[in-house]
Amino acid sequence: MRKSRALLQRDLSLMWQKRSDAIQPMLFALMVCVMFPLALGSEPVRLAQSAGAVIWVAHLLASLLVLDNLYRSDLEDGSLEQLLLAPVPLPMVIASKVAVHWLTTALPVLLITPLLAQLLFLPEGLLPVLMLSLTLGSLLMSLIGAMVAALTLGIRRSGMILALMALPMYVPVLVFGAGSVYSASQGLPWLGAIWLMCAGLALLLVLAPWAAATALRIALN
Amino acid sequence: MSHAENSLIQAAALCFSRNEERIFGPLDFHVHAGEALLVRGDNGAGKTTLLRVLAGLLVPESGEVLLNGDAFSHEAFVVLAAYLGHKHGHKAELTVLQNLRFSAQLRGLAEDAGLEQLIAECGLAGYEDTAAGKLSAGQNKRLSLARLKAQGSRLWLMDEPYANLDLAGIAWVNALIQAHVADGGGALISSHGAYAAPEVPVRTLEIFRSAAYA
């Protein structure tokens, strides 16, 4: 327990040192949402129809952009080797990293989501559904991302290959997440998709740290 | 191998290949408590690879590594040994003290007083609250050696511990290894051979590409 607290503390103070980085995914998501009215025209009715989907894609792209940072700096300065050789289980190290990564990259974007919803004229009443689906979805994407980023760590310039591998795995998250918002907008039952995402989260919370640990050992071989 | 049963680490016919090209081996050697083994070889001879194989970071092609006479296991390695890579292995954004404290906490040790003293011993007094990224390359090496010492492991695997250090630093590393070995520890030190060896019972293992003469 004390060891996991030490891990969390270290990752958090590292993130605090690099806190300006946490603003970047937030600004990126904002930019994506600003681009859409420019391309689509500023008619509130039309924007309102696609608002949920646009915000979802903005979240997805923002989480993709920061994925490579998850292990890269630890690999470059040799800290990852030291963590591999420390008397702590590697899945615990990864779980701590993912938790801090989510707190510093996904949470800021979640916090400005109400603003994004206003910008895109998201119909009232849909915001709680959107926030709920995004919270679950961003957790799922962080966990999936942890596995993919571990797999591609051995490749020096892995940006594009990482995106090509992660995006197909994000598809179910996007389908159910954006789908729940769409169903709610049509007045259909939307909780089914949310429950499915909860089930996925329960599964990945257990499996992803172990899968990522295995992938990490393979990638570093 | 008359004393093989009380060796800290032992390699038996250890080979490693990458992309079907033999990097080193077959190698046979052992490190006892109270002695240091100096692994010498030119750049590219496979010293770093050897240390990574011994640490279990790479899987050997054939042969085996024994720890305390038993088959290699990750759990046994982390208890027995500490590894100093050629990358310093601490975070540039954290201070000297934060880095050492984290490493100590991971091993379940947590007294700050001891760490302050260690920092002073390593010639980093006054830099406790300086971010490691602001230190020089030699001071970073001192910090990673301090971490190695703080771990309290019996066996040290050291990859080029002399790199980036000034003459006083080299003498300090030698004294550090000497004290460790006198204390009943063992050390396996890789070096390309341009530096003086510590004044301890030292044996030398020369490795070349695809061949070894111990």
Interface residues (C-beta under 8 A of the other chain):
Chain A: R2 K3 A6 L7 Q9 R10 S13 L14 Q17 K18 S73 E76 D77 G78 S79 E81 Q82 L84 L85 A86 P87 V88 L220 N221
Chain B: A55 G56 L57 L58 V59 F77 V78 V79 A82 Y83 G85 H86 K87 H88 G89 H90 K91 A92 E93 L94 Q98 F102 S103 Q105 L106 R107 G108 A110 A131 R147
